[in-house]
Amino acid sequence: MIDVNNLRKGVTFELEDSLYKVIEYAHHKPGRGKATIRIKARNLRTGANLDMTFNSGDRVQDIRLDFHTVQYLYTDGDFYHFMDLDTYEQPALRAENLGDAVPFLKEGLEVKLTYYGTEPLDIDLPTTIDVEVTEALPSVRGDTATGVTKKVTTETGLEVDCPSFVEVGDVIRVDTRSGTYVTRV
């Protein structure tokens, strides 16, 4: 059992026979009375996001997870297929289970796949990925008084705000936690 005060972003726990991963965490202490812990969690089996509130001192079931390094192969529309780099098995995950990670997946990307027993649940992306720009609006000359940005589309379909000097064919580094431009590679 784990105390709800120890729940943080990324922690996985079991509650009422469902597995949840914490997306957001907030500790609220009113002037009088017990503190409450509010979390936003994603059900790892169904992909549904839920808001939960716990009283300070409540406990949830901690679970043991295994992590395997896998490589993203392809998608067939419903499932995203990966290959375990140690055993060469090819587990598949639904798009609902991947959540916000889908726009960052490109062929050959190595990620950590989370297993509960033999059931693949979720992936952990690297902090940054390098993607090629496929569409970019032309920048306007003289439009440099402030930090001007423009929207570009990458090879994975991800839209990113970039500085005006980024053009089609450039490779950019994107932060997977926020989806923001980091640098041109």
Solvent accessible surface area in square Angstrom, and as a share of the most:
residue,aa,sasa,rsa
1,M,124,0.56
2,I,30,0.15
3,D,30,0.16
4,V,0,0.00
5,N,47,0.24
6,N,89,0.45
7,L,0,0.00
8,R,122,0.45
9,K,150,0.64
10,G,38,0.37
11,V,41,0.23
12,T,14,0.08
13,F,0,0.00
14,E,42,0.19
15,L,49,0.24
16,E,155,0.70
17,D,119,0.62
18,S,27,0.17
19,L,0,0.00
20,Y,19,0.07
21,K,37,0.16
22,V,2,0.01
23,I,51,0.26
24,E,103,0.46
25,Y,56,0.21
26,A,53,0.41
27,H,95,0.42
28,H,84,0.37
29,K,127,0.54
30,P,47,0.30
31,G,83,0.80
32,R,220,0.80
33,G,58,0.56
34,K,139,0.59
35,A,10,0.07
36,T,28,0.16
37,I,0,0.00
38,R,120,0.44
39,I,5,0.03
40,K,71,0.30
41,A,0,0.00
42,R,27,0.10
43,N,16,0.08
44,L,1,0.01
45,R,100,0.36
46,T,86,0.50
47,G,17,0.17
48,A,49,0.38
49,N,88,0.45
50,L,74,0.37
51,D,118,0.61
52,M,25,0.11
53,T,86,0.50
54,F,21,0.09
55,N,76,0.39
56,S,29,0.19
57,G,47,0.45
58,D,57,0.30
59,R,130,0.47
60,V,2,0.01
61,Q,78,0.35
62,D,68,0.35
63,I,25,0.12
64,R,195,0.71
65,L,35,0.18
66,D,54,0.28
67,F,105,0.44
68,H,62,0.28
69,T,59,0.34
70,V,0,0.00
71,Q,48,0.21
72,Y,13,0.05
73,L,44,0.22
74,Y,101,0.38
75,T,63,0.37
76,D,89,0.46
77,G,61,0.58
78,D,92,0.48
79,F,74,0.31
80,Y,27,0.10
81,H,29,0.13
82,F,0,0.00
83,M,40,0.18
84,D,3,0.02
85,L,55,0.27
86,D,112,0.58
87,T,76,0.44
88,Y,151,0.57
89,E,108,0.48
90,Q,105,0.47
91,P,19,0.12
92,A,36,0.28
93,L,5,0.03
94,R,111,0.41
95,A,34,0.26
96,E,93,0.42
97,N,17,0.09
98,L,3,0.02
99,G,30,0.29
100,D,130,0.67
101,A,12,0.09
102,V,42,0.24
103,P,49,0.31
104,F,14,0.06
105,L,12,0.06
106,K,61,0.26
107,E,132,0.59
108,G,38,0.37
109,L,22,0.11
110,E,93,0.42
111,V,4,0.02
112,K,94,0.40
113,L,0,0.00
114,T,8,0.05
115,Y,20,0.08
116,Y,65,0.25
117,G,56,0.54
118,T,132,0.77
119,E,60,0.27
120,P,33,0.21
121,L,1,0.01
122,D,4,0.02
123,I,9,0.05
124,D,48,0.25
125,L,42,0.21
126,P,47,0.30
127,T,72,0.42
128,T,48,0.28
129,I,6,0.03
130,D,46,0.24
131,V,1,0.00
132,E,75,0.34
133,V,1,0.00
134,T,65,0.38
135,E,112,0.50
136,A,24,0.19
137,L,117,0.58
138,P,113,0.71
139,S,54,0.35
140,V,108,0.62
141,R,235,0.86
142,G,68,0.66
143,D,68,0.35
144,T,106,0.62
145,A,105,0.81
146,T,106,0.61
147,G,78,0.75
148,V,45,0.26
149,T,80,0.47
150,K,21,0.09
151,K,108,0.46
152,V,1,0.01
153,T,30,0.17
154,T,2,0.01
155,E,85,0.38
156,T,36,0.21
157,G,50,0.48
158,L,22,0.11
159,E,104,0.47
160,V,2,0.01
161,D,76,0.40
162,C,0,0.00
163,P,34,0.21
164,S,29,0.18
165,F,105,0.44
166,V,0,0.00
167,E,80,0.36
168,V,91,0.52
169,G,41,0.40
170,D,33,0.17
171,V,57,0.33
172,I,0,0.00
173,R,79,0.29
174,V,0,0.00
175,D,19,0.10
176,T,16,0.09
177,R,182,0.66
178,S,75,0.48
179,G,19,0.18
180,T,71,0.41
181,Y,45,0.17
182,V,72,0.41
183,T,52,0.31
184,R,116,0.42
185,V,93,0.54
